[in-house]
Amino acid sequence: FYVKEGFVVALLVYLGYFYRKTIRPFDTLISGMELVRELDLTTRLAPSGQYETDVIVRTFNDLLNRLRNEHLKLEEQYSFLRLLIEASPMGIVQCDINGNIASMNPAAREMLSPTVEEAMCSLPMGDTTTVRIPGAPQLYRISHQSFPDRGYQHPFFLIESLTSEVRLAEKAAYERVIRMIAHEV
């Protein structure tokens, strides 16, 4: 009877040791993976004291650190790009995959008119057109482009005001005509 009880106690001690050395580190790794799935990139796993498990923990922590750094880098680039788009004097209209307007910067809001919208709707991908607003001196160049992101082409429009360039060209042409007339007189 005492031998059987001693065997049961020894077996329980061994199972406790086995659980602590094998199953607990595995549970720790699984919980770390769950946190990564939830995008908690600040998580770090503590070493367990076992060589094999500690190698996995170090690799996991290193990979998580690299992933966090890449995530921060992409967030910084996205923020910089967003600020650049908002400050751009060129109108930028971003569309969703279906071609519907998703967002636009303040310059595009100022330039948007029914004539410009009509030109945008009829403009094929990769083409550029020039639009003059009826009854107004504004002249715009509209380009329809796209960029790849996550396997999809995202269309966008660039709207550039050509009014000041046209005025300068017309002024230079008139100055030449006036000089020529003055020379003839």
C-alpha positions in Angstrom: 0.0 0.0 0.0 2.8 2.5 0.9 4.7 1.6 -2.2 1.6 2.3 -4.3 1.1 5.6 -2.5 4.8 6.5 -2.9 4.5 5.7 -6.6 1.4 7.9 -6.9 3.2 10.8 -5.1 6.3 10.4 -7.2 4.1 10.3 -10.3 2.3 13.5 -9.2 5.7 15.3 -8.6 6.9 14.1 -12.0 3.8 15.4 -13.7 4.1 18.7 -11.9 7.7 19.0 -13.0 6.7 17.9 -16.6 3.9 20.5 -16.7 6.2 23.2 -15.4 9.0 22.4 -17.8 7.0 21.5 -20.9 3.4 22.7 -21.0 3.7 26.0 -19.2 6.2 27.5 -21.7 4.0 26.2 -24.5 1.0 28.0 -23.0 3.1 31.1 -22.7 4.0 31.0 -26.4 0.3 30.4 -27.3 -0.7 33.4 -25.2 2.0 35.5 -26.9 0.6 34.5 -30.3 -2.9 35.5 -29.3 -1.6 38.9 -28.4 0.1 39.3 -31.7 -3.1 38.3 -33.5 -4.8 41.2 -31.7 -1.9 43.4 -32.9 -0.5 44.1 -29.4 3.1 44.6 -30.6 4.5 45.7 -27.3 4.3 42.2 -25.8 7.5 40.4 -24.7 7.8 36.9 -23.5 9.9 36.1 -20.4 12.6 33.4 -20.7 11.5 30.1 -19.0 14.9 28.7 -18.1 14.8 25.9 -20.6 17.3 26.3 -23.5 15.0 25.1 -26.3 12.1 27.3 -25.1 14.3 30.3 -24.5 15.6 30.1 -28.1 12.0 30.2 -29.3 11.2 33.1 -26.9 14.2 35.1 -28.0 13.3 34.6 -31.7 9.7 35.5 -30.9 10.7 38.7 -29.1 13.2 39.6 -31.9 10.6 39.1 -34.6 8.0 41.1 -32.6 10.5 43.9 -32.2 11.2 44.0 -35.9 7.5 43.9 -36.7 6.8 46.8 -34.3 9.6 48.8 -35.8 8.3 48.2 -39.4 4.7 49.1 -38.2 6.0 52.4 -36.7 7.9 53.2 -39.8 4.9 52.6 -42.0 2.7 54.7 -39.7 5.2 57.5 -39.9 5.3 57.3 -43.7 1.5 57.2 -43.9 1.3 60.3 -41.6 3.9 62.2 -43.7 2.1 61.3 -46.9 -1.3 62.4 -45.5 0.2 65.8 -44.4 1.9 66.2 -47.8 -1.4 65.5 -49.6 -3.3 67.9 -47.4 -0.7 70.7 -48.0 -0.4 70.1 -51.8 -1.5 73.0 -54.0 -2.5 70.3 -56.6 -5.9 68.8 -56.2 -5.8 65.1 -55.3 -9.0 63.0 -55.4 -8.7 59.4 -54.1 -11.2 56.9 -55.2 -12.1 53.5 -53.8 -11.8 50.3 -55.8 -15.2 50.9 -57.5 -14.2 54.4 -58.6 -16.3 56.3 -56.1 -14.7 59.3 -54.5 -13.2 58.3 -51.1 -11.4 61.4 -50.1 -9.9 64.7 -51.5 -7.6 67.3 -50.2 -8.6 71.0 -49.7 -7.2 72.1 -53.1 -9.4 69.5 -54.9 -12.4 70.8 -53.0 -11.8 74.3 -54.3 -11.3 73.1 -57.9 -14.2 70.7 -58.0 -17.1 71.8 -60.2 -19.7 70.0 -62.3 -17.5 70.5 -65.4 -14.4 69.0 -63.6 -16.5 66.1 -62.2 -17.9 65.4 -65.7 -14.4 65.3 -67.2 -13.2 63.0 -64.3 -16.0 60.5 -65.0 -15.3 60.3 -68.7 -11.5 60.2 -68.4 -9.9 56.7 -69.0 -7.2 55.4 -66.7 -3.8 56.7 -67.6 -5.0 59.7 -69.7 -4.8 63.4 -69.1 -7.2 66.1 -70.3 -7.5 69.9 -70.0 -10.8 71.5 -68.9 -11.8 75.1 -69.1 -14.6 76.2 -66.8 -17.4 77.9 -68.9 -17.8 81.6 -68.1 -14.7 81.6 -65.9 -11.0 82.0 -66.6 -10.0 78.8 -64.8 -8.2 76.1 -66.8 -7.4 72.7 -65.2 -5.3 69.7 -66.3 -6.8 66.4 -64.9 -4.9 63.2 -64.8 -6.4 59.8 -64.0 -3.8 57.5 -62.5 -3.6 54.5 -60.1 -1.3 52.9 -57.6 -1.1 49.3 -56.5 -1.8 48.5 -52.8 -2.4 45.0 -51.4 -3.0 43.5 -54.8 -5.6 46.1 -56.0 -5.2 49.1 -58.2 -6.5 52.3 -56.4 -7.5 55.0 -58.8 -6.9 58.7 -58.1 -7.2 62.0 -60.0 -4.7 64.9 -60.0 -6.1 68.3 -60.7 -3.7 71.0 -61.6 -4.6 74.6 -62.1 -3.1 76.0 -65.4 -4.8 79.4 -65.1 -1.7 81.3 -64.0 0.6 79.6 -66.6 -1.9 80.4 -69.4 -2.1 84.0 -68.2 1.7 84.3 -68.2 1.9 82.8 -71.7 -0.9 85.1 -73.0 0.9 88.1 -71.4 4.2 87.2 -73.0 2.4 86.8 -76.4 0.7 90.1 -76.1 4.0 91.8 -75.1 5.6 90.4 -78.3 2.7 91.6 -80.4 2.8 95.0 -78.8 6.6 95.2 -79.4 6.2 94.2 -83.0 3.4 96.8 -83.6 5.4 99.5 -81.8 8.4 98.6 -84.0 6.3 98.9 -87.1 4.9 102.2 -86.1 
